[in-house]
Amino acid sequence: MRRIALIQLSLIPALACGAPTPLMPDSTGGLITTDSQSYRAVVSPRSVQLTIVATFTNTTADKLTLHPCSQHPPYPPAVGLQRYEDGEWRTVLSPVCTLALILDPPRLSPGATRTDTVHLEGFRAPDSFPRFPAGPVAGVYRLAYSSVYRTWNADDAGATAGGLGEAVPDSLLVSNPFRIEE
């Protein structure tokens, strides 16, 4: 009964002001979806740790190349974390990768999927990296992949003068929004 009363109270201001304020930004993300809409972070004075399972679905007509964070199987991708603050997405955790040139990086054919278990950790001390911002952790977030290419220019001799290739737009490399609780 108490839960119903709380829901009714939260609707009264929304009805008085017009449309309700969304709990999450109106965004379905790009090529990446997470396996849940809510995650619990392990928060300590030293760090913030989080594990998210994400599926990358190649809905483009191109064979995509995911330049990994390391050259060890299963070739984890470069993934960061963005938080929704003051009406915009802000990067709160960037991937820490060598991004050393790999000669045969993972590729994803059109229509194919790749599922990654993404382990993120950010440290709280100001002199550590990667650093997770001070303050509360709870909020709305999304994953942001990086270093994904539509074309791949590297071969045994390394990247050509045009760089590694044509990058996939950042707007496609984000996941659906999700909540993180402490």
Secondary structure as a PSIPRED ss2 file (coil, helix, strand):
# PSIPRED VFORMAT (PSIPRED V4.0)

   1 M C   1.000  0.000  0.000
   2 R H   0.000  1.000  0.000
   3 R H   0.000  1.000  0.000
   4 I H   0.000  1.000  0.000
   5 A H   0.000  1.000  0.000
   6 L H   0.000  1.000  0.000
   7 I H   0.000  1.000  0.000
   8 Q H   0.000  1.000  0.000
   9 L H   0.000  1.000  0.000
  10 S H   0.000  1.000  0.000
  11 L H   0.000  1.000  0.000
  12 I H   0.000  1.000  0.000
  13 P H   0.000  1.000  0.000
  14 A H   0.000  1.000  0.000
  15 L H   0.000  1.000  0.000
  16 A H   0.000  1.000  0.000
  17 C H   0.000  1.000  0.000
  18 G C   1.000  0.000  0.000
  19 A C   1.000  0.000  0.000
  20 P C   1.000  0.000  0.000
  21 T C   1.000  0.000  0.000
  22 P C   1.000  0.000  0.000
  23 L C   1.000  0.000  0.000
  24 M C   1.000  0.000  0.000
  25 P C   1.000  0.000  0.000
  26 D C   1.000  0.000  0.000
  27 S C   1.000  0.000  0.000
  28 T C   1.000  0.000  0.000
  29 G C   1.000  0.000  0.000
  30 G C   1.000  0.000  0.000
  31 L C   1.000  0.000  0.000
  32 I E   0.000  0.000  1.000
  33 T E   0.000  0.000  1.000
  34 T E   0.000  0.000  1.000
  35 D C   1.000  0.000  0.000
  36 S C   1.000  0.000  0.000
  37 Q C   1.000  0.000  0.000
  38 S E   0.000  0.000  1.000
  39 Y E   0.000  0.000  1.000
  40 R E   0.000  0.000  1.000
  41 A C   1.000  0.000  0.000
  42 V E   0.000  0.000  1.000
  43 V E   0.000  0.000  1.000
  44 S C   1.000  0.000  0.000
  45 P C   1.000  0.000  0.000
  46 R C   1.000  0.000  0.000
  47 S E   0.000  0.000  1.000
  48 V E   0.000  0.000  1.000
  49 Q E   0.000  0.000  1.000
  50 L E   0.000  0.000  1.000
  51 T E   0.000  0.000  1.000
  52 I E   0.000  0.000  1.000
  53 V E   0.000  0.000  1.000
  54 A E   0.000  0.000  1.000
  55 T E   0.000  0.000  1.000
  56 F E   0.000  0.000  1.000
  57 T E   0.000  0.000  1.000
  58 N C   1.000  0.000  0.000
  59 T C   1.000  0.000  0.000
  60 T C   1.000  0.000  0.000
  61 A C   1.000  0.000  0.000
  62 D C   1.000  0.000  0.000
  63 K C   1.000  0.000  0.000
  64 L E   0.000  0.000  1.000
  65 T E   0.000  0.000  1.000
  66 L E   0.000  0.000  1.000
  67 H C   1.000  0.000  0.000
  68 P E   0.000  0.000  1.000
  69 C C   1.000  0.000  0.000
  70 S C   1.000  0.000  0.000
  71 Q C   1.000  0.000  0.000
  72 H C   1.000  0.000  0.000
  73 P C   1.000  0.000  0.000
  74 P C   1.000  0.000  0.000
  75 Y C   1.000  0.000  0.000
  76 P C   1.000  0.000  0.000
  77 P E   0.000  0.000  1.000
  78 A E   0.000  0.000  1.000
  79 V E   0.000  0.000  1.000
  80 G E   0.000  0.000  1.000
  81 L E   0.000  0.000  1.000
  82 Q E   0.000  0.000  1.000
  83 R E   0.000  0.000  1.000
  84 Y E   0.000  0.000  1.000
  85 E E   0.000  0.000  1.000
  86 D C   1.000  0.000  0.000
  87 G C   1.000  0.000  0.000
  88 E E   0.000  0.000  1.000
  89 W E   0.000  0.000  1.000
  90 R E   0.000  0.000  1.000
  91 T E   0.000  0.000  1.000
  92 V E   0.000  0.000  1.000
  93 L E   0.000  0.000  1.000
  94 S C   1.000  0.000  0.000
  95 P C   1.000  0.000  0.000
  96 V C   1.000  0.000  0.000
  97 C C   1.000  0.000  0.000
  98 T C   1.000  0.000  0.000
  99 L C   1.000  0.000  0.000
 100 A C   1.000  0.000  0.000
 101 L C   1.000  0.000  0.000
 102 I C   1.000  0.000  0.000
 103 L C   1.000  0.000  0.000
 104 D C   1.000  0.000  0.000
 105 P C   1.000  0.000  0.000
 106 P C   1.000  0.000  0.000
 107 R E   0.000  0.000  1.000
 108 L E   0.000  0.000  1.000
 109 S C   1.000  0.000  0.000
 110 P C   1.000  0.000  0.000
 111 G C   1.000  0.000  0.000
 112 A C   1.000  0.000  0.000
 113 T E   0.000  0.000  1.000
 114 R E   0.000  0.000  1.000
 115 T E   0.000  0.000  1.000
 116 D E   0.000  0.000  1.000
 117 T E   0.000  0.000  1.000
 118 V E   0.000  0.000  1.000
 119 H E   0.000  0.000  1.000
 120 L E   0.000  0.000  1.000
 121 E E   0.000  0.000  1.000
 122 G E   0.000  0.000  1.000
 123 F E   0.000  0.000  1.000
 124 R C   1.000  0.000  0.000
 125 A C   1.000  0.000  0.000
 126 P C   1.000  0.000  0.000
 127 D C   1.000  0.000  0.000
 128 S C   1.000  0.000  0.000
 129 F C   1.000  0.000  0.000
 130 P C   1.000  0.000  0.000
 131 R E   0.000  0.000  1.000
 132 F C   1.000  0.000  0.000
 133 P C   1.000  0.000  0.000
 134 A C   1.000  0.000  0.000
 135 G C   1.000  0.000  0.000
 136 P C   1.000  0.000  0.000
 137 V C   1.000  0.000  0.000
 138 A C   1.000  0.000  0.000
 139 G E   0.000  0.000  1.000
 140 V E   0.000  0.000  1.000
 141 Y E   0.000  0.000  1.000
 142 R E   0.000  0.000  1.000
 143 L E   0.000  0.000  1.000
 144 A E   0.000  0.000  1.000
 145 Y E   0.000  0.000  1.000
 146 S E   0.000  0.000  1.000
 147 S C   1.000  0.000  0.000
 148 V E   0.000  0.000  1.000
 149 Y E   0.000  0.000  1.000
 150 R C   1.000  0.000  0.000
 151 T C   1.000  0.000  0.000
 152 W C   1.000  0.000  0.000
 153 N C   1.000  0.000  0.000
 154 A C   1.000  0.000  0.000
 155 D E   0.000  0.000  1.000
 156 D C   1.000  0.000  0.000
 157 A C   1.000  0.000  0.000
 158 G E   0.000  0.000  1.000
 159 A C   1.000  0.000  0.000
 160 T E   0.000  0.000  1.000
 161 A C   1.000  0.000  0.000
 162 G C   1.000  0.000  0.000
 163 G E   0.000  0.000  1.000
 164 L C   1.000  0.000  0.000
 165 G C   1.000  0.000  0.000
 166 E C   1.000  0.000  0.000
 167 A E   0.000  0.000  1.000
 168 V C   1.000  0.000  0.000
 169 P C   1.000  0.000  0.000
 170 D H   0.000  1.000  0.000
 171 S H   0.000  1.000  0.000
 172 L H   0.000  1.000  0.000
 173 L C   1.000  0.000  0.000
 174 V E   0.000  0.000  1.000
 175 S E   0.000  0.000  1.000
 176 N C   1.000  0.000  0.000
 177 P C   1.000  0.000  0.000
 178 F E   0.000  0.000  1.000
 179 R E   0.000  0.000  1.000
 180 I E   0.000  0.000  1.000
 181 E E   0.000  0.000  1.000
 182 E C   1.000  0.000  0.000
